[in-house]
């Protein structure tokens, strides 16, 4: 921040670079620390059920894409 407490034009990017991130070992996605692909998957599932005609219409694709990118989550039952 500048001496007067305001952010300069290039400082917000610098602050972003300091944010802790993690990388998913299966799909390679860069995620904010403390979150996981599974967290985002569960959020997507919630949207599917909140809006059955919209996001819910492609629920099968949401599930398929997640599991194709995260094969360790496969189960013999699935």
C-alpha atoms as an extended CHARMM CRD file, in Angstrom:
* protein
*
        78  EXT
         1         1  UNK       CA              0.0000000000        0.0000000000        0.0000000000  PROA      1               0.0000000000
         2         2  UNK       CA              1.0220000000        3.5550000000       -0.4870000000  PROA      2               0.0000000000
         3         3  UNK       CA              1.9330000000        5.7060000000        2.4650000000  PROA      3               0.0000000000
         4         4  UNK       CA             -1.5770000000        7.1920000000        2.4480000000  PROA      4               0.0000000000
         5         5  UNK       CA             -3.2760000000        3.7640000000        2.7920000000  PROA      5               0.0000000000
         6         6  UNK       CA             -4.4190000000        3.4480000000       -0.8320000000  PROA      6               0.0000000000
         7         7  UNK       CA             -3.2930000000        0.6690000000       -3.1440000000  PROA      7               0.0000000000
         8         8  UNK       CA             -1.1390000000        1.6060000000       -6.0730000000  PROA      8               0.0000000000
         9         9  UNK       CA             -1.9080000000        0.3410000000       -9.5700000000  PROA      9               0.0000000000
        10        10  UNK       CA              0.5420000000       -2.5860000000       -9.4220000000  PROA      10              0.0000000000
        11        11  UNK       CA              0.1740000000       -3.4380000000       -5.7510000000  PROA      11              0.0000000000
        12        12  UNK       CA             -3.0070000000       -5.5170000000       -5.9660000000  PROA      12              0.0000000000
        13        13  UNK       CA             -1.2060000000       -7.9640000000       -8.2180000000  PROA      13              0.0000000000
        14        14  UNK       CA              1.6800000000       -8.1470000000       -5.7840000000  PROA      14              0.0000000000
        15        15  UNK       CA             -0.7680000000       -8.9310000000       -2.9730000000  PROA      15              0.0000000000
        16        16  UNK       CA             -2.3120000000      -11.6680000000       -5.1370000000  PROA      16              0.0000000000
        17        17  UNK       CA              1.1120000000      -13.2510000000       -5.5960000000  PROA      17              0.0000000000
        18        18  UNK       CA              1.4350000000      -13.5260000000       -1.8340000000  PROA      18              0.0000000000
        19        19  UNK       CA             -1.7850000000      -15.5390000000       -1.4930000000  PROA      19              0.0000000000
        20        20  UNK       CA             -1.0960000000      -19.1110000000       -0.4440000000  PROA      20              0.0000000000
        21        21  UNK       CA             -2.1340000000      -21.6610000000       -3.0390000000  PROA      21              0.0000000000
        22        22  UNK       CA             -2.0100000000      -25.4170000000       -3.3910000000  PROA      22              0.0000000000
        23        23  UNK       CA             -1.9910000000      -27.5900000000       -6.5000000000  PROA      23              0.0000000000
        24        24  UNK       CA             -4.2500000000      -30.6160000000       -6.8750000000  PROA      24              0.0000000000
        25        25  UNK       CA             -2.0030000000      -33.6460000000       -7.4020000000  PROA      25              0.0000000000
        26        26  UNK       CA             -4.5550000000      -35.2680000000       -9.7140000000  PROA      26              0.0000000000
        27        27  UNK       CA             -5.7910000000      -32.5530000000      -12.0590000000  PROA      27              0.0000000000
        28        28  UNK       CA             -3.1400000000      -29.8710000000      -11.5530000000  PROA      28              0.0000000000
        29        29  UNK       CA             -5.6000000000      -27.1010000000      -10.6530000000  PROA      29              0.0000000000
        30        30  UNK       CA             -4.1650000000      -24.2390000000       -8.6000000000  PROA      30              0.0000000000
        31        31  UNK       CA             -6.4630000000      -23.6360000000       -5.6270000000  PROA      31              0.0000000000
        32        32  UNK       CA             -6.5440000000      -21.2020000000       -2.7150000000  PROA      32              0.0000000000
        33        33  UNK       CA             -5.0210000000      -22.7850000000        0.3830000000  PROA      33              0.0000000000
        34        34  UNK       CA             -7.6550000000      -24.5310000000        2.4830000000  PROA      34              0.0000000000
        35        35  UNK       CA             -9.8700000000      -25.4090000000       -0.4900000000  PROA      35              0.0000000000
        36        36  UNK       CA             -9.8550000000      -28.5290000000       -2.6220000000  PROA      36              0.0000000000
        37        37  UNK       CA            -11.3140000000      -29.7370000000       -5.8810000000  PROA      37              0.0000000000
        38        38  UNK       CA            -13.7590000000      -31.7650000000       -3.8070000000  PROA      38              0.0000000000
        39        39  UNK       CA            -14.9550000000      -28.5430000000       -2.1430000000  PROA      39              0.0000000000
        40        40  UNK       CA            -15.6500000000      -27.0070000000       -5.5430000000  PROA      40              0.0000000000
        41        41  UNK       CA            -17.3070000000      -30.2340000000       -6.7270000000  PROA      41              0.0000000000
        42        42  UNK       CA            -19.6880000000      -30.1720000000       -3.7650000000  PROA      42              0.0000000000
        43        43  UNK       CA            -20.5110000000      -26.5250000000       -4.4780000000  PROA      43              0.0000000000
        44        44  UNK       CA            -21.3030000000      -27.4540000000       -8.0680000000  PROA      44              0.0000000000
        45        45  UNK       CA            -23.5630000000      -30.2740000000       -6.8570000000  PROA      45              0.0000000000
        46        46  UNK       CA            -25.4070000000      -27.8070000000       -4.6230000000  PROA      46              0.0000000000
        47        47  UNK       CA            -25.9910000000      -25.5320000000       -7.6250000000  PROA      47              0.0000000000
        48        48  UNK       CA            -27.2840000000      -28.5470000000       -9.5930000000  PROA      48              0.0000000000
        49        49  UNK       CA            -29.9650000000      -29.1570000000       -6.9890000000  PROA      49              0.0000000000
        50        50  UNK       CA            -30.7710000000      -25.4770000000       -6.4340000000  PROA      50              0.0000000000
        51        51  UNK       CA            -31.4780000000      -24.9980000000      -10.1450000000  PROA      51              0.0000000000
        52        52  UNK       CA            -32.6570000000      -28.3100000000      -11.6440000000  PROA      52              0.0000000000
        53        53  UNK       CA            -33.6340000000      -26.7560000000      -14.9730000000  PROA      53              0.0000000000
        54        54  UNK       CA            -30.3280000000      -24.8980000000      -15.3590000000  PROA      54              0.0000000000
        55        55  UNK       CA            -27.2240000000      -26.3960000000      -13.7790000000  PROA      55              0.0000000000
        56        56  UNK       CA            -29.1310000000      -29.5560000000      -12.8710000000  PROA      56              0.0000000000
        57        57  UNK       CA            -29.7350000000      -30.2810000000      -16.5340000000  PROA      57              0.0000000000
        58        58  UNK       CA            -26.0210000000      -31.0430000000      -16.9070000000  PROA      58              0.0000000000
        59        59  UNK       CA            -25.5470000000      -32.7560000000      -13.5360000000  PROA      59              0.0000000000
        60        60  UNK       CA            -24.3030000000      -35.9050000000      -15.2530000000  PROA      60              0.0000000000
        61        61  UNK       CA            -21.5600000000      -33.8940000000      -16.9810000000  PROA      61              0.0000000000
        62        62  UNK       CA            -20.4910000000      -32.2560000000      -13.7070000000  PROA      62              0.0000000000
        63        63  UNK       CA            -20.0440000000      -35.6500000000      -12.0770000000  PROA      63              0.0000000000
        64        64  UNK       CA            -18.3750000000      -37.2130000000      -15.1210000000  PROA      64              0.0000000000
        65        65  UNK       CA            -15.8410000000      -34.3850000000      -15.5080000000  PROA      65              0.0000000000
        66        66  UNK       CA            -14.9010000000      -34.3880000000      -11.8410000000  PROA      66              0.0000000000
        67        67  UNK       CA            -14.3070000000      -38.1350000000      -11.7350000000  PROA      67              0.0000000000
        68        68  UNK       CA            -12.3980000000      -38.2070000000      -15.0260000000  PROA      68              0.0000000000
        69        69  UNK       CA            -10.0380000000      -35.5670000000      -13.6100000000  PROA      69              0.0000000000
        70        70  UNK       CA             -9.7930000000      -37.2950000000      -10.1960000000  PROA      70              0.0000000000
        71        71  UNK       CA             -9.5290000000      -41.0410000000      -10.9270000000  PROA      71              0.0000000000
        72        72  UNK       CA             -8.5070000000      -41.9680000000       -7.3700000000  PROA      72              0.0000000000
        73        73  UNK       CA            -12.1030000000      -41.2160000000       -6.3930000000  PROA      73              0.0000000000
        74        74  UNK       CA            -13.4140000000      -44.0950000000       -8.5410000000  PROA      74              0.0000000000
        75        75  UNK       CA            -14.9650000000      -46.9830000000       -6.7050000000  PROA      75              0.0000000000
        76        76  UNK       CA            -15.9170000000      -50.4900000000       -7.8270000000  PROA      76              0.0000000000
        77        77  UNK       CA            -19.5570000000      -49.5420000000       -7.1460000000  PROA      77              0.0000000000
        78        78  UNK       CA            -19.3550000000      -46.4300000000       -9.3360000000  PROA      78              0.0000000000
